[in-house]
Amino acid sequence: MIIIFARIFTVYACLIAALRLMGKRQLSEFQPFELAVTMLMADMASGPLTDPNQPLFHFLISIVLLAFLQGALSYLTMKSPRLRSAVCGRAVSVVERGVINQEMVREMMLSVDDLIRILRSAGSPPLEEISFAVAETNGEVNIGVGDEDMPITLIENGKLTEAALKHKKELSEKLEAAKLTPKDIFWAYVRKGRIALIQFDKGEKGGN
């Protein structure tokens, strides 16, 4: 009996530690690949819990390896917007200024009823009052109303995004005036025609 309790405690502790390393507090914050890793960990844990003859060491090695791979992928997706888009997908604008973005809705394979249901569950006001509605990569929908405008990312972790091309001149002037380069910027965004720059904390640098 003591051995069974020890195995349960060890498996539980390893799962908690692995989930904490992933840095998420609830399922709604998980990206698709993180959710897949979590489900795989849970499935692997059922083995040593239900079969006392299964070596616990194999489970521990597997958990460590999965946690390492997940951490490495999270770091790479943080550094590379292109890789993040390929692995996690991208946020999609489904409503703009009260108008449904039909192309994006079709791309997401949603019916109009599905879209209205999603907006309603997110506490949506009438469609004509919506400034923007964005379906995030974790499945959540963010809604802006009235004259609220959605910030568009121009620089992230020291690297220019595709959206930066549309604001190349203004962004260059802003950086030159501040005597900065994209590698100095943690996040730069444009909102209502104004560009904001947020630098890295002292000692950090982007664009690696």
C-alpha positions in Angstrom: 0.0 0.0 0.0 2.8 2.4 0.8 4.4 1.7 -2.6 1.1 2.5 -4.3 0.7 5.8 -2.4 4.4 6.7 -3.3 3.8 6.0 -7.0 0.6 8.2 -7.0 2.4 11.0 -5.2 5.4 10.8 -7.6 3.2 10.9 -10.7 1.0 13.7 -9.3 4.1 15.8 -8.4 5.7 15.3 -11.8 2.5 16.3 -13.6 2.1 19.4 -11.5 5.7 20.4 -12.0 5.5 19.9 -15.8 2.3 22.0 -16.0 3.9 24.7 -14.0 6.8 24.8 -16.3 4.4 25.4 -19.2 3.5 28.6 -17.4 -0.3 28.4 -17.9 -3.0 28.6 -15.2 -6.1 27.4 -17.1 -7.0 25.5 -20.2 -8.3 28.6 -22.0 -4.7 29.9 -22.0 -3.3 26.8 -23.8 -2.2 26.9 -27.4 -3.1 23.8 -29.5 0.3 22.1 -29.2 0.3 22.8 -25.4 -3.1 21.2 -25.0 -1.8 18.2 -27.0 1.2 17.8 -24.7 -1.0 18.1 -21.6 -3.4 15.4 -22.9 -0.4 13.1 -23.8 1.0 13.6 -20.3 -2.3 12.7 -18.7 -2.5 9.5 -20.9 1.0 8.5 -20.0 0.3 9.0 -16.3 -2.5 6.4 -16.4 0.0 3.6 -17.1 2.0 3.7 -13.9 -1.1 4.5 -11.8 -3.2 1.5 -13.0 -0.3 -1.0 -13.6 2.0 -1.4 -10.6 4.3 -3.5 -12.7 5.0 -0.7 -15.2 8.4 0.9 -14.4 7.9 4.4 -13.0 11.3 5.4 -14.3 10.1 5.2 -17.9 7.2 7.6 -17.1 9.6 10.1 -15.4 11.9 10.1 -18.4 9.0 10.6 -20.8 7.6 13.5 -18.8 11.0 15.2 -18.6 11.5 14.8 -22.3 8.0 16.2 -23.1 8.5 19.1 -20.8 11.8 19.9 -22.4 10.4 19.7 -26.0 7.4 21.8 -25.1 9.7 24.4 -23.4 12.0 24.5 -26.4 9.0 24.9 -28.8 7.5 27.7 -26.7 10.8 29.5 -26.7 11.2 29.2 -30.5 7.6 30.3 -31.2 8.2 33.3 -28.9 11.3 34.3 -31.0 9.9 33.5 -34.4 6.5 34.9 -35.4 6.5 32.8 -38.5 7.0 29.6 -36.6 4.4 30.6 -34.0 1.9 31.2 -36.9 2.7 27.8 -38.3 2.4 26.0 -35.0 -0.3 28.0 -33.1 -2.2 29.6 -36.0 -3.0 33.3 -36.0 -5.6 35.6 -34.6 -8.4 36.1 -37.2 -10.6 39.2 -37.5 -14.2 38.0 -38.0 -16.0 41.3 -37.7 -14.7 44.8 -38.7 -16.8 47.9 -38.2 -20.0 46.0 -37.9 -19.3 44.0 -41.1 -18.7 40.2 -41.0 -15.4 39.3 -42.7 -16.8 36.6 -44.9 -13.5 35.4 -46.2 -12.1 34.8 -42.7 -15.4 33.1 -41.6 -15.2 30.7 -44.6 -11.5 30.1 -43.9 -12.5 29.1 -40.3 -15.3 26.9 -41.7 -17.9 28.6 -39.6 -21.5 29.1 -40.5 -23.2 32.5 -39.8 -25.2 30.8 -37.0 -21.9 29.5 -35.5 -20.4 33.0 -35.6 -23.4 34.7 -34.0 -23.5 32.0 -31.3 -19.7 32.6 -30.6 -20.2 36.4 -30.4 -23.3 36.0 -28.2 -21.4 33.8 -25.8 -18.7 36.4 -25.6 -21.2 39.0 -24.5 -21.5 40.7 -27.9 -23.5 43.8 -28.4 -25.6 44.2 -31.7 -23.4 43.5 -34.7 -23.6 47.1 -36.0 -22.1 48.3 -32.7 -19.0 46.0 -32.9 -15.8 47.8 -33.9 -13.9 44.6 -34.1 -14.2 41.0 -33.1 -11.0 38.8 -33.2 -10.9 35.0 -32.8 -7.7 34.3 -30.9 -5.5 31.3 -31.3 -6.7 29.8 -28.0 -10.4 29.9 -29.1 -11.4 33.1 -27.2 -13.1 36.0 -29.0 -12.2 39.6 -28.1 -14.7 42.3 -29.0 -14.3 46.0 -29.2 -17.3 48.4 -29.4 -17.9 52.0 -30.4 -14.8 53.9 -31.6 -12.5 51.4 -30.0 -9.7 50.3 -32.3 -7.6 47.1 -32.2 -3.8 47.6 -31.9 -1.8 46.2 -34.8 1.6 44.7 -33.9 4.5 46.1 -35.9 7.5 44.8 -34.0 7.6 41.9 -31.6 10.6 40.7 -29.7 12.9 42.8 -31.9 11.5 41.5 -35.2 9.3 43.3 -37.7 5.9 41.8 -38.5 4.2 41.7 -41.9 2.0 44.5 -40.8 5.0 46.7 -40.4 5.3 47.0 -44.2 2.1 49.0 -44.3 3.5 51.5 -41.8 7.2 51.4 -42.9 7.7 55.1 -43.3 6.0 56.1 -40.0 7.7 53.4 -38.1 11.1 54.3 -39.4 10.6 57.9 -38.5 9.4 57.0 -35.0 12.5 54.7 -34.5 14.9 57.3 -35.8 13.4 60.0 -33.6 13.9 57.8 -30.6 17.4 56.7 -31.8 16.4 53.0 -31.7 16.4 50.0 -34.0 13.8 47.2 -34.2 16.2 45.0 -32.1 15.7 47.5 -29.2 11.9 47.1 -29.2 10.0 44.5 -27.2 6.7 45.5 -28.7 5.6 48.3 -31.2 2.0 48.7 -32.3 -0.1 51.2 -34.1 -3.5 52.3 -32.8 -5.7 55.0 -34.2 -2.9 56.1 -36.5 -0.4 56.5 -33.6 2.6 54.2 -33.1 3.8 53.2 -29.7 7.2 51.8 -28.8 7.9 49.6 -25.8 11.6 48.8 -25.3 13.2 45.7 -23.8 14.0 45.8 -20.2 17.6 46.9 -19.5 20.1 44.3 -20.5 17.8 42.4 -22.8 17.9 42.4 -26.6 15.7 41.0 -29.3 16.1 39.8 -32.9 18.3 36.8 -32.0 
